[in-house]
Amino acid sequence: MDSVQIRNLLQEASYHMYSWTTEDLTSKLAKEVMSIGLAKIISFYQATGSDPNNVLVIFGPDGSVTRNKSRFNSGVGYGCAVITKDFLFPSLLHPNGCGFGLYHVTNMPSKLQIMDRLQVLKKDGVPVGRRTGKWDVWKSNHFIDLLRLESLTDDSSHYEKLLLPGDYVLIHSSQQTEKQGLSFWKEEEFERVKTPFGLVEGLPEKSGIEYLNYFKSVEEYSKSKRTSIAEILFGEENITCISNPTHQGYYQENNLFTMRLGLYNSLDATGETPLPLFPIGFNGYSFIYLYEGKPNINTKYWTGMQTQQAKEKDHTSILNKINILPHGGGYKLLYPYSEVKTLVHEREFYFELSQAPMQSRLLIQNVESLEYGYRGSSEVLPVVERLELGKRVARFVPVQVIKF
């Protein structure tokens, strides 16, 4: 690995990155990490004679790092959209169909009934059609949150017939059964290129369209799994689905390939009409919010540097058609540092966290063992509303969190 060449590619990657994050330590680390993954893709494009200007990353308000070790070590951040043309990169980006399912519950079962039903799901798995899904609510930041509708916003009265008073449940889960298939689908279809970062795999467009159809089927399975969990725990006759969107998946949008890592696509297939409704949750024990999608991000919120960069890289039309409504706040590293520097040594990447007045520095390779929390609504929602990424519809109060 040529460290000078690597440095140049990392620098080039920074010119393909756009950010509307909270600009804290975690988002700064996320951008450093994502520069590595982005540089890998750019070097792939250079090696194949493709136009690297067709590659960019856009961070939303919840720009953060993933605690998934393989994704982090691949150079992939979170709370962002990775956009490419001509090639997809599933083995680098690892889509999984994760999402939030929000359901109204007419008659809430007793806690003991729910516990009994949880034991059955944990033991036998989740029936989805003729298949049985893995129980994953205990994993990572997945959870089930029993909620009560607190209020609708003053200008959301038209949702009163849908958002009835009373009990709701939010289910955060993914499909779990197709992880290998989503990342390493039909290995013979991939184009493999030797780059300064090692071998990088890209899926050409023709095969990529077939892959996206496969992902769509997995995504529908993931959505059905969340609904099946709700039906079994609370009774099929008791639930009404309010919203069940994916926030971690691969799509074709505006004739480009977009990998969404924690960001909703809040528009329909035309890329113009907003789709309701999208849950935003920061953890299981804090308020859950429901937002209506809006076309974003408006050029009036671009900085002068972003406008100039987009013009130079011919990204303006792409940015005009993207939308970056977050699904939550993302992880927050609990350290008093404010600066991040990437170091390259002996084919390995390190990240040095520092703060000017302090003598001590923290050197890491991943965040697996670091102390962390979650960003709260006060850190992310003001950015969502300042940038007009969506319109708040309702707020829900947490009653019981299930991690089982």
Helices and strands as residue ranges (DSSP letters): H 3-14, E 17-19, H 25-48, G 52-54, E 56-64, H 69-74, E 78-84, E 87-88, H 90-93, E 98-105, H 111-124, E 126-128, E 131-133, E 143-152, G 157-159, E 167-173, H 179-183, G 187-189, E 191-195, E 198-204, H 205-234, G 236-238, E 239-243, E 246-253, E 256-261, E 263-264, E 278-281, E 288-293, G 299-301, H 304-313, H 316-319, E 325-326, E 331-333, E 339-345, E 348-354, E 362-364, E 372-374, H 377-386, E 390-402
